[in-house]
């Protein structure tokens, strides 16, 4: 799936004239969806609770339509084994998203990781790595985790 989204970015950015152009909301949502899918797949189990959280976050937080959510879900289910580096997505997030958008992304990643009631070490590691790559402070990383935990308990 990351390869498909990478090709999308490359084609959009070449049409727009390069990396320095601001990302559209759709492009930000695609980057977020790719990173959310990586968390869901990090423990090699993409169960119903994670899928429901994925759909809910994309719909409610990122404002995607049911059709767009379903398309991303289909791409995730048939995701390619030869995924590219996360860096190209985290770089775009870092370059074009505000601190608040980065915080929401990390919180959303925590929500996916906690959705099945089992926080896997690979999920936590991935979220830590993304938070570092987008230069989100450790304090914000912990606040996002705690907020996601509180929501999971409700």
N, C-alpha and C positions, 0 to 999 in steps of 0.2 A: 504494500500500500504506500509506503514512503516513496518508492520509485514513481508511482503514478502522480503523487502530489508534487514530487520534485519536478517532474516533466511539466506539470501545470504551472509551477512557479517560473520555470525557465522560459516557457512560451509566453507567459504574461509579461514577465520582466523584459524580455527581448522586444516585445511589441511596445512596451511602455518606454523603452529607451535606457534600461539599466536598473541596477540595484538601488539607486538613490531615490527613485520615485517612492512616494508613500504607498503602503499596501492598502488595498481596499478592505472593507469589512469582510467580504467573502474570502479574501486571501488570508486574513487573520484567522477566520473561523476554520479554514482548511488546515492551517498550521496547528491550531489548537486541537482539532479533531485527530490529526496524525499523532500528536503527542499523547492525547488521551487514549488512543488505541494502543499505543506502545505500553502504557501502564496496564491496561486491561489484559494485554497479552504477555506481560513480563513474567507472570508466574506459570505460563503455559496452559492456563485454564481461563477461558472466557465464558463465565457462566451467566445465567439469567439475571442475577442481581447486578452484575457489572454491565451487562447489556442495557438493563433498565436505567441504570445510573448514567450510562453513556448517552442514551437517547434523551433522558430528562435534561441533562446538562446542555447538550447541543440545542435542544428546543428552548429551554427556559433562560439559560444564561447567555447563549450566543444567538438566540433568535432565529434559528434555522427552521424551515418548514418541515413537516412530516416527510415530504418527498425527499428533501435534501438529507435528512437524517437517515432515511431508509437507503439512499444511495451510498452514503458513507458506511453504513452497516454492511451492505453487500460487498463493498470494497474491502472492508476489514475481514470479513469471513473468507475471502479469497486472497488474502494478502500474500504477497510474494515473500519467499524465504530469503531472497537476496536484498534485504532492505539496506538502504544507504544510511549514512551517518545522521544522527540527530542534529549535528552541528548546523547544517544548512537551515533547519527550521528554527532552532534556538537563536541563531544569528539574526534571522528575520524578525523574530519576536523581540529580541534585544534591541535591534536597530529601529523598529517601527512601533513598538508598543510602550505605553506609559507604565509606570510602576504599578498603578492600580490594575491594569490589564494583565500584567505579569502575575500579580498577586492572585487574581481571579483564576488564571490558568493553573497555578500551583495548587490552589485550594480545590479546583475541579479535579486535578490529578489525584489529590488525596481522597476525594469523594469516591472516585472510581476504585482506588486501591482498597478502601474500607467497605465498599458496597457488599462484598461477599462475607463480611465478618472475619476475614482472615488476612491480616496484613503480612504479605510475603516479603522476605528480605530483598528480593529482586525489584519489587515494586517500590519499596522505600529507597533503595539505591538509585533507581532511575529518577525518582522525583528529586532527590538530593542533587543528582547530576544536572538535571534541567534547571533547577533553581540556581545552581552555581553558574551555569552557562548563560543565563539571562540576567545575572548579577542582581538577583533578589537577595536582600540581606538575610542573615541567619535568623534574625528576629522575625521578619515577615514569613520566612519558611515555617517557623514554629507556630506563629499565630495562625497561619493557614491550616496547618495540621490540626491544631486544637479546635478551630472553628469547624473543620470537617468532622472531627470526632464527636463534637457536641451535636452536630446535625444528624450524624449516624445513630446517636443514642436516642434521639427524639422519635 
